[in-house]
Amino acid sequence: MKRGIITVVGKDRVGIISEVCSYLAKDNINILDISQTIVQGFFNMMMIVDVNDITKPFGEVVDELDKLGNKIGVTIKLQHEEIFNKMHRL
């Protein structure tokens, strides 16, 4: 299974989770695990997602999530799990 890591960070507001999850559902991206917190008005979410069945190139999904983030006022990043792990290894 190919997995990706999605991070969402920004000032909290109504609808962030809904917008992100709606996009993922439309592109056949299944959420395997999700964690979110709000700290002093700032929203932080991390998802592990299954990207096996996406119907468009991975890079296009990355770009579209970036645009969605700009539209809703947060930063959204998607990375392949392997890259995320290498970047965060001590």
Jmol script that loads the backbone (N, CA, C; Angstrom):
load data "model"
ATOM      1  N   MET A   1       0.838  -1.179   0.000  1.00  0.00           N
ATOM      2  CA  MET A   1       0.000   0.000   0.000  1.00  0.00           C
ATOM      3  C   MET A   1       0.882   1.242   0.000  1.00  0.00           C
ATOM      4  N   LYS A   2       0.571   2.159  -0.891  1.00  0.00           N
ATOM      5  CA  LYS A   2       1.269   3.444  -0.899  1.00  0.00           C
ATOM      6  C   LYS A   2       0.529   4.383   0.030  1.00  0.00           C
ATOM      7  N   ARG A   3       1.293   4.983   0.948  1.00  0.00           N
ATOM      8  CA  ARG A   3       0.690   5.888   1.915  1.00  0.00           C
ATOM      9  C   ARG A   3       1.315   7.268   1.799  1.00  0.00           C
ATOM     10  N   GLY A   4       0.525   8.257   2.139  1.00  0.00           N
ATOM     11  CA  GLY A   4       0.989   9.634   2.172  1.00  0.00           C
ATOM     12  C   GLY A   4       0.708  10.236   3.532  1.00  0.00           C
ATOM     13  N   ILE A   5       1.434  11.307   3.825  1.00  0.00           N
ATOM     14  CA  ILE A   5       1.236  12.058   5.068  1.00  0.00           C
ATOM     15  C   ILE A   5       0.746  13.448   4.684  1.00  0.00           C
ATOM     16  N   ILE A   6      -0.388  13.829   5.236  1.00  0.00           N
ATOM     17  CA  ILE A   6      -0.946  15.166   5.009  1.00  0.00           C
ATOM     18  C   ILE A   6      -0.866  15.933   6.317  1.00  0.00           C
ATOM     19  N   THR A   7      -0.334  17.151   6.248  1.00  0.00           N
ATOM     20  CA  THR A   7      -0.337  18.038   7.410  1.00  0.00           C
ATOM     21  C   THR A   7      -1.141  19.283   7.049  1.00  0.00           C
ATOM     22  N   VAL A   8      -1.908  19.758   8.006  1.00  0.00           N
ATOM     23  CA  VAL A   8      -2.721  20.960   7.833  1.00  0.00           C
ATOM     24  C   VAL A   8      -2.474  21.839   9.051  1.00  0.00           C
ATOM     25  N   VAL A   9      -2.030  23.065   8.814  1.00  0.00           N
ATOM     26  CA  VAL A   9      -1.707  23.976   9.917  1.00  0.00           C
ATOM     27  C   VAL A   9      -2.239  25.363   9.579  1.00  0.00           C
ATOM     28  N   GLY A  10      -2.837  26.024  10.571  1.00  0.00           N
ATOM     29  CA  GLY A  10      -3.296  27.393  10.366  1.00  0.00           C
ATOM     30  C   GLY A  10      -4.181  27.858  11.492  1.00  0.00           C
ATOM     31  N   LYS A  11      -4.655  29.071  11.359  1.00  0.00           N
ATOM     32  CA  LYS A  11      -5.560  29.630  12.355  1.00  0.00           C
ATOM     33  C   LYS A  11      -6.883  28.876  12.268  1.00  0.00           C
ATOM     34  N   ASP A  12      -7.419  28.490  13.412  1.00  0.00           N
ATOM     35  CA  ASP A  12      -8.641  27.696  13.444  1.00  0.00           C
ATOM     36  C   ASP A  12      -9.831  28.479  12.908  1.00  0.00           C
ATOM     37  N   ARG A  13     -10.684  27.764  12.199  1.00  0.00           N
ATOM     38  CA  ARG A  13     -11.953  28.318  11.727  1.00  0.00           C
ATOM     39  C   ARG A  13     -12.896  27.159  11.424  1.00  0.00           C
ATOM     40  N   VAL A  14     -14.143  27.435  11.302  1.00  0.00           N
ATOM     41  CA  VAL A  14     -15.143  26.418  11.000  1.00  0.00           C
ATOM     42  C   VAL A  14     -14.909  25.866   9.586  1.00  0.00           C
ATOM     43  N   GLY A  15     -14.983  24.529   9.440  1.00  0.00           N
ATOM     44  CA  GLY A  15     -14.993  23.916   8.122  1.00  0.00           C
ATOM     45  C   GLY A  15     -13.681  23.390   7.586  1.00  0.00           C
ATOM     46  N   ILE A  16     -12.584  23.525   8.314  1.00  0.00           N
ATOM     47  CA  ILE A  16     -11.289  23.067   7.792  1.00  0.00           C
ATOM     48  C   ILE A  16     -11.328  21.562   7.515  1.00  0.00           C
ATOM     49  N   ILE A  17     -11.733  20.790   8.506  1.00  0.00           N
ATOM     50  CA  ILE A  17     -11.752  19.334   8.335  1.00  0.00           C
ATOM     51  C   ILE A  17     -12.710  18.946   7.211  1.00  0.00           C
ATOM     52  N   SER A  18     -13.852  19.574   7.160  1.00  0.00           N
ATOM     53  CA  SER A  18     -14.843  19.278   6.126  1.00  0.00           C
ATOM     54  C   SER A  18     -14.278  19.526   4.724  1.00  0.00           C
ATOM     55  N   GLU A  19     -13.642  20.654   4.529  1.00  0.00           N
ATOM     56  CA  GLU A  19     -13.083  21.000   3.209  1.00  0.00           C
ATOM     57  C   GLU A  19     -12.016  19.991   2.787  1.00  0.00           C
ATOM     58  N   VAL A  20     -11.106  19.678   3.694  1.00  0.00           N
ATOM     59  CA  VAL A  20     -10.016  18.761   3.366  1.00  0.00           C
ATOM     60  C   VAL A  20     -10.566  17.363   3.096  1.00  0.00           C
ATOM     61  N   CYS A  21     -11.438  16.875   3.964  1.00  0.00           N
ATOM     62  CA  CYS A  21     -11.980  15.522   3.798  1.00  0.00           C
ATOM     63  C   CYS A  21     -12.846  15.405   2.548  1.00  0.00           C
ATOM     64  N   SER A  22     -13.584  16.440   2.201  1.00  0.00           N
ATOM     65  CA  SER A  22     -14.383  16.423   0.973  1.00  0.00           C
ATOM     66  C   SER A  22     -13.491  16.300  -0.253  1.00  0.00           C
ATOM     67  N   TYR A  23     -12.383  17.042  -0.261  1.00  0.00           N
ATOM     68  CA  TYR A  23     -11.428  16.936  -1.374  1.00  0.00           C
ATOM     69  C   TYR A  23     -10.886  15.503  -1.464  1.00  0.00           C
ATOM     70  N   LEU A  24     -10.475  14.952  -0.341  1.00  0.00           N
ATOM     71  CA  LEU A  24      -9.896  13.614  -0.339  1.00  0.00           C
ATOM     72  C   LEU A  24     -10.905  12.582  -0.847  1.00  0.00           C
ATOM     73  N   ALA A  25     -12.144  12.676  -0.420  1.00  0.00           N
ATOM     74  CA  ALA A  25     -13.173  11.726  -0.847  1.00  0.00           C
ATOM     75  C   ALA A  25     -13.391  11.808  -2.356  1.00  0.00           C
ATOM     76  N   LYS A  26     -13.405  13.021  -2.905  1.00  0.00           N
ATOM     77  CA  LYS A  26     -13.614  13.188  -4.351  1.00  0.00           C
ATOM     78  C   LYS A  26     -12.487  12.553  -5.155  1.00  0.00           C
ATOM     79  N   ASP A  27     -11.285  12.535  -4.594  1.00  0.00           N
ATOM     80  CA  ASP A  27     -10.136  11.981  -5.313  1.00  0.00           C
ATOM     81  C   ASP A  27      -9.786  10.566  -4.870  1.00  0.00           C
ATOM     82  N   ASN A  28     -10.733   9.905  -4.189  1.00  0.00           N
ATOM     83  CA  ASN A  28     -10.580   8.496  -3.813  1.00  0.00           C
ATOM     84  C   ASN A  28      -9.356   8.254  -2.925  1.00  0.00           C
ATOM     85  N   ILE A  29      -9.108   9.189  -2.010  1.00  0.00           N
ATOM     86  CA  ILE A  29      -8.002   9.070  -1.054  1.00  0.00           C
ATOM     87  C   ILE A  29      -8.611   8.702   0.294  1.00  0.00           C
ATOM     88  N   ASN A  30      -8.273   7.526   0.794  1.00  0.00           N
ATOM     89  CA  ASN A  30      -8.839   7.026   2.041  1.00  0.00           C
ATOM     90  C   ASN A  30      -7.987   7.458   3.233  1.00  0.00           C
ATOM     91  N   ILE A  31      -8.630   7.958   4.266  1.00  0.00           N
ATOM     92  CA  ILE A  31      -7.942   8.349   5.498  1.00  0.00           C
ATOM     93  C   ILE A  31      -7.767   7.101   6.357  1.00  0.00           C
ATOM     94  N   LEU A  32      -6.512   6.769   6.665  1.00  0.00           N
ATOM     95  CA  LEU A  32      -6.204   5.602   7.486  1.00  0.00           C
ATOM     96  C   LEU A  32      -6.093   5.957   8.961  1.00  0.00           C
ATOM     97  N   ASP A  33      -5.582   7.147   9.240  1.00  0.00           N
ATOM     98  CA  ASP A  33      -5.426   7.612  10.620  1.00  0.00           C
ATOM     99  C   ASP A  33      -5.451   9.133  10.597  1.00  0.00           C
ATOM    100  N   ILE A  34      -5.970   9.718  11.645  1.00  0.00           N
ATOM    101  CA  ILE A  34      -6.082  11.177  11.693  1.00  0.00           C
ATOM    102  C   ILE A  34      -5.930  11.648  13.132  1.00  0.00           C
ATOM    103  N   SER A  35      -5.240  12.763  13.290  1.00  0.00           N
ATOM    104  CA  SER A  35      -5.086  13.387  14.594  1.00  0.00           C
ATOM    105  C   SER A  35      -5.169  14.896  14.390  1.00  0.00           C
ATOM    106  N   GLN A  36      -5.914  15.562  15.249  1.00  0.00           N
ATOM    107  CA  GLN A  36      -5.985  17.021  15.139  1.00  0.00           C
ATOM    108  C   GLN A  36      -6.060  17.642  16.513  1.00  0.00           C
ATOM    109  N   THR A  37      -5.467  18.798  16.625  1.00  0.00           N
ATOM    110  CA  THR A  37      -5.505  19.549  17.871  1.00  0.00           C
ATOM    111  C   THR A  37      -5.687  21.022  17.557  1.00  0.00           C
ATOM    112  N   ILE A  38      -6.167  21.739  18.546  1.00  0.00           N
ATOM    113  CA  ILE A  38      -6.240  23.191  18.469  1.00  0.00           C
ATOM    114  C   ILE A  38      -5.520  23.719  19.697  1.00  0.00           C
ATOM    115  N   VAL A  39      -4.495  24.518  19.464  1.00  0.00           N
ATOM    116  CA  VAL A  39      -3.698  25.080  20.547  1.00  0.00           C
ATOM    117  C   VAL A  39      -3.764  26.599  20.443  1.00  0.00           C
ATOM    118  N   GLN A  40      -4.382  27.224  21.424  1.00  0.00           N
ATOM    119  CA  GLN A  40      -4.511  28.679  21.496  1.00  0.00           C
ATOM    120  C   GLN A  40      -4.955  29.280  20.157  1.00  0.00           C
ATOM    121  N   GLY A  41      -5.971  28.658  19.561  1.00  0.00           N
ATOM    122  CA  GLY A  41      -6.554  29.196  18.336  1.00  0.00           C
ATOM    123  C   GLY A  41      -5.890  28.750  17.055  1.00  0.00           C
ATOM    124  N   PHE A  42      -4.862  27.905  17.140  1.00  0.00           N
ATOM    125  CA  PHE A  42      -4.192  27.406  15.943  1.00  0.00           C
ATOM    126  C   PHE A  42      -4.527  25.937  15.742  1.00  0.00           C
ATOM    127  N   PHE A  43      -4.913  25.624  14.510  1.00  0.00           N
ATOM    128  CA  PHE A  43      -5.351  24.293  14.122  1.00  0.00           C
ATOM    129  C   PHE A  43      -4.168  23.503  13.576  1.00  0.00           C
ATOM    130  N   ASN A  44      -4.048  22.243  13.995  1.00  0.00           N
ATOM    131  CA  ASN A  44      -2.980  21.368  13.512  1.00  0.00           C
ATOM    132  C   ASN A  44      -3.572  19.983  13.293  1.00  0.00           C
ATOM    133  N   MET A  45      -3.440  19.459  12.075  1.00  0.00           N
ATOM    134  CA  MET A  45      -3.971  18.134  11.776  1.00  0.00           C
ATOM    135  C   MET A  45      -2.924  17.350  10.986  1.00  0.00           C
ATOM    136  N   MET A  46      -2.844  16.066  11.298  1.00  0.00           N
ATOM    137  CA  MET A  46      -1.964  15.154  10.566  1.00  0.00           C
ATOM    138  C   MET A  46      -2.785  13.939  10.186  1.00  0.00           C
ATOM    139  N   MET A  47      -2.666  13.524   8.934  1.00  0.00           N
ATOM    140  CA  MET A  47      -3.394  12.362   8.442  1.00  0.00           C
ATOM    141  C   MET A  47      -2.421  11.404   7.769  1.00  0.00           C
ATOM    142  N   ILE A  48      -2.673  10.126   7.943  1.00  0.00           N
ATOM    143  CA  ILE A  48      -2.011   9.111   7.131  1.00  0.00           C
ATOM    144  C   ILE A  48      -3.081   8.643   6.160  1.00  0.00           C
ATOM    145  N   VAL A  49      -2.774   8.694   4.871  1.00  0.00           N
ATOM    146  CA  VAL A  49      -3.769   8.390   3.852  1.00  0.00           C
ATOM    147  C   VAL A  49      -3.260   7.320   2.889  1.00  0.00           C
ATOM    148  N   ASP A  50      -4.202   6.595   2.314  1.00  0.00           N
ATOM    149  CA  ASP A  50      -3.916   5.589   1.295  1.00  0.00           C
ATOM    150  C   ASP A  50      -4.009   6.273  -0.065  1.00  0.00           C
ATOM    151  N   VAL A  51      -2.904   6.309  -0.802  1.00  0.00           N
ATOM    152  CA  VAL A  51      -2.891   6.972  -2.110  1.00  0.00           C
ATOM    153  C   VAL A  51      -2.807   5.969  -3.266  1.00  0.00           C
ATOM    154  N   ASN A  52      -3.114   4.702  -2.991  1.00  0.00           N
ATOM    155  CA  ASN A  52      -3.078   3.676  -4.041  1.00  0.00           C
ATOM    156  C   ASN A  52      -4.050   3.952  -5.176  1.00  0.00           C
ATOM    157  N   ASP A  53      -5.231   4.445  -4.860  1.00  0.00           N
ATOM    158  CA  ASP A  53      -6.305   4.515  -5.839  1.00  0.00           C
ATOM    159  C   ASP A  53      -6.584   5.914  -6.376  1.00  0.00           C
ATOM    160  N   ILE A  54      -5.636   6.839  -6.213  1.00  0.00           N
ATOM    161  CA  ILE A  54      -5.874   8.170  -6.782  1.00  0.00           C
ATOM    162  C   ILE A  54      -5.873   8.061  -8.306  1.00  0.00           C
ATOM    163  N   THR A  55      -6.668   8.897  -8.937  1.00  0.00           N
ATOM    164  CA  THR A  55      -6.846   8.809 -10.383  1.00  0.00           C
ATOM    165  C   THR A  55      -6.045   9.851 -11.147  1.00  0.00           C
ATOM    166  N   LYS A  56      -5.252  10.627 -10.461  1.00  0.00           N
ATOM    167  CA  LYS A  56      -4.423  11.649 -11.117  1.00  0.00           C
ATOM    168  C   LYS A  56      -3.013  11.560 -10.565  1.00  0.00           C
ATOM    169  N   PRO A  57      -2.059  12.209 -11.201  1.00  0.00           N
ATOM    170  CA  PRO A  57      -0.680  12.159 -10.693  1.00  0.00           C
ATOM    171  C   PRO A  57      -0.570  12.724  -9.271  1.00  0.00           C
ATOM    172  N   PHE A  58       0.313  12.116  -8.483  1.00  0.00           N
ATOM    173  CA  PHE A  58       0.535  12.522  -7.094  1.00  0.00           C
ATOM    174  C   PHE A  58       0.848  14.014  -7.012  1.00  0.00           C
ATOM    175  N   GLY A  59       1.708  14.507  -7.897  1.00  0.00           N
ATOM    176  CA  GLY A  59       2.088  15.924  -7.896  1.00  0.00           C
ATOM    177  C   GLY A  59       0.910  16.851  -8.116  1.00  0.00           C
ATOM    178  N   GLU A  60      -0.051  16.413  -8.900  1.00  0.00           N
ATOM    179  CA  GLU A  60      -1.250  17.222  -9.131  1.00  0.00           C
ATOM    180  C   GLU A  60      -2.081  17.318  -7.851  1.00  0.00           C
ATOM    181  N   VAL A  61      -2.176  16.223  -7.117  1.00  0.00           N
ATOM    182  CA  VAL A  61      -2.897  16.234  -5.837  1.00  0.00           C
ATOM    183  C   VAL A  61      -2.193  17.167  -4.856  1.00  0.00           C
ATOM    184  N   VAL A  62      -0.857  17.116  -4.827  1.00  0.00           N
ATOM    185  CA  VAL A  62      -0.080  18.014  -3.962  1.00  0.00           C
ATOM    186  C   VAL A  62      -0.421  19.473  -4.280  1.00  0.00           C
ATOM    187  N   ASP A  63      -0.415  19.810  -5.575  1.00  0.00           N
ATOM    188  CA  ASP A  63      -0.708  21.189  -5.994  1.00  0.00           C
ATOM    189  C   ASP A  63      -2.139  21.596  -5.647  1.00  0.00           C
ATOM    190  N   GLU A  64      -3.087  20.692  -5.859  1.00  0.00           N
ATOM    191  CA  GLU A  64      -4.482  21.018  -5.566  1.00  0.00           C
ATOM    192  C   GLU A  64      -4.714  21.202  -4.068  1.00  0.00           C
ATOM    193  N   LEU A  65      -4.062  20.391  -3.250  1.00  0.00           N
ATOM    194  CA  LEU A  65      -4.187  20.581  -1.800  1.00  0.00           C
ATOM    195  C   LEU A  65      -3.569  21.908  -1.362  1.00  0.00           C
ATOM    196  N   ASP A  66      -2.465  22.288  -1.997  1.00  0.00           N
ATOM    197  CA  ASP A  66      -1.847  23.582  -1.703  1.00  0.00           C
ATOM    198  C   ASP A  66      -2.817  24.718  -2.042  1.00  0.00           C
ATOM    199  N   LYS A  67      -3.462  24.626  -3.185  1.00  0.00           N
ATOM    200  CA  LYS A  67      -4.441  25.648  -3.589  1.00  0.00           C
ATOM    201  C   LYS A  67      -5.638  25.668  -2.654  1.00  0.00           C
ATOM    202  N   LEU A  68      -6.111  24.490  -2.253  1.00  0.00           N
ATOM    203  CA  LEU A  68      -7.220  24.422  -1.303  1.00  0.00           C
ATOM    204  C   LEU A  68      -6.823  25.094   0.008  1.00  0.00           C
ATOM    205  N   GLY A  69      -5.619  24.828   0.481  1.00  0.00           N
ATOM    206  CA  GLY A  69      -5.133  25.460   1.700  1.00  0.00           C
ATOM    207  C   GLY A  69      -5.137  26.978   1.596  1.00  0.00           C
ATOM    208  N   ASN A  70      -4.660  27.491   0.468  1.00  0.00           N
ATOM    209  CA  ASN A  70      -4.669  28.946   0.260  1.00  0.00           C
ATOM    210  C   ASN A  70      -6.093  29.488   0.304  1.00  0.00           C
ATOM    211  N   LYS A  71      -7.022  28.752  -0.286  1.00  0.00           N
ATOM    212  CA  LYS A  71      -8.423  29.181  -0.333  1.00  0.00           C
ATOM    213  C   LYS A  71      -9.048  29.238   1.061  1.00  0.00           C
ATOM    214  N   ILE A  72      -8.714  28.275   1.915  1.00  0.00           N
ATOM    215  CA  ILE A  72      -9.358  28.221   3.236  1.00  0.00           C
ATOM    216  C   ILE A  72      -8.486  28.782   4.357  1.00  0.00           C
ATOM    217  N   GLY A  73      -7.303  29.294   4.012  1.00  0.00           N
ATOM    218  CA  GLY A  73      -6.483  29.994   5.000  1.00  0.00           C
ATOM    219  C   GLY A  73      -5.594  29.128   5.864  1.00  0.00           C
ATOM    220  N   VAL A  74      -5.195  27.957   5.349  1.00  0.00           N
ATOM    221  CA  VAL A  74      -4.280  27.082   6.079  1.00  0.00           C
ATOM    222  C   VAL A  74      -3.187  26.614   5.125  1.00  0.00           C
ATOM    223  N   THR A  75      -2.168  25.985   5.685  1.00  0.00           N
ATOM    224  CA  THR A  75      -1.123  25.366   4.872  1.00  0.00           C
ATOM    225  C   THR A  75      -1.370  23.867   4.860  1.00  0.00           C
ATOM    226  N   ILE A  76      -1.486  23.293   3.654  1.00  0.00           N
ATOM    227  CA  ILE A  76      -1.706  21.854   3.512  1.00  0.00           C
ATOM    228  C   ILE A  76      -0.547  21.278   2.713  1.00  0.00           C
ATOM    229  N   LYS A  77       0.100  20.271   3.273  1.00  0.00           N
ATOM    230  CA  LYS A  77       1.218  19.596   2.612  1.00  0.00           C
ATOM    231  C   LYS A  77       0.925  18.105   2.534  1.00  0.00           C
ATOM    232  N   LEU A  78       1.239  17.511   1.384  1.00  0.00           N
ATOM    233  CA  LEU A  78       1.138  16.063   1.198  1.00  0.00           C
ATOM    234  C   LEU A  78       2.499  15.564   0.753  1.00  0.00           C
ATOM    235  N   GLN A  79       2.983  14.523   1.419  1.00  0.00           N
ATOM    236  CA  GLN A  79       4.268  13.907   1.068  1.00  0.00           C
ATOM    237  C   GLN A  79       4.099  12.397   1.045  1.00  0.00           C
ATOM    238  N   HIS A  80       4.904  11.745   0.225  1.00  0.00           N
ATOM    239  CA  HIS A  80       4.977  10.289   0.301  1.00  0.00           C
ATOM    240  C   HIS A  80       5.481   9.922   1.696  1.00  0.00           C
ATOM    241  N   GLU A  81       4.980   8.844   2.249  1.00  0.00           N
ATOM    242  CA  GLU A  81       5.365   8.413   3.593  1.00  0.00           C
ATOM    243  C   GLU A  81       6.880   8.226   3.718  1.00  0.00           C
ATOM    244  N   GLU A  82       7.509   7.649   2.702  1.00  0.00           N
ATOM    245  CA  GLU A  82       8.956   7.394   2.767  1.00  0.00           C
ATOM    246  C   GLU A  82       9.745   8.699   2.901  1.00  0.00           C
ATOM    247  N   ILE A  83       9.335   9.719   2.161  1.00  0.00           N
ATOM    248  CA  ILE A  83      10.032  11.013   2.223  1.00  0.00           C
ATOM    249  C   ILE A  83       9.821  11.655   3.586  1.00  0.00           C
ATOM    250  N   PHE A  84       8.584  11.613   4.075  1.00  0.00           N
ATOM    251  CA  PHE A  84       8.288  12.170   5.382  1.00  0.00           C
ATOM    252  C   PHE A  84       9.144  11.511   6.453  1.00  0.00           C
ATOM    253  N   ASN A  85       9.226  10.187   6.418  1.00  0.00           N
ATOM    254  CA  ASN A  85      10.028   9.452   7.402  1.00  0.00           C
ATOM    255  C   ASN A  85      11.497   9.834   7.338  1.00  0.00           C
ATOM    256  N   LYS A  86      12.048   9.971   6.136  1.00  0.00           N
ATOM    257  CA  LYS A  86      13.462  10.343   6.001  1.00  0.00           C
ATOM    258  C   LYS A  86      13.738  11.750   6.494  1.00  0.00           C
ATOM    259  N   MET A  87      12.783  12.655   6.254  1.00  0.00           N
ATOM    260  CA  MET A  87      12.963  14.043   6.678  1.00  0.00           C
ATOM    261  C   MET A  87      12.878  14.190   8.193  1.00  0.00           C
ATOM    262  N   HIS A  88      12.160  13.302   8.867  1.00  0.00           N
ATOM    263  CA  HIS A  88      11.931  13.428  10.296  1.00  0.00           C
ATOM    264  C   HIS A  88      12.692  12.407  11.123  1.00  0.00           C
ATOM    265  N   ARG A  89      13.650  11.770  10.509  1.00  0.00           N
ATOM    266  CA  ARG A  89      14.489  10.801  11.225  1.00  0.00           C
ATOM    267  C   ARG A  89      15.575  11.548  11.974  1.00  0.00           C
ATOM    268  N   LEU A  90      15.850  11.140  13.180  1.00  0.00           N
ATOM    269  CA  LEU A  90      16.901  11.796  13.993  1.00  0.00           C
ATOM    270  C   LEU A  90      18.238  11.193  13.737  1.00  0.00           C
TER     271      LEU A  90
END
end "model"
wireframe off; spacefill off
backbone 0.3
color backbone group
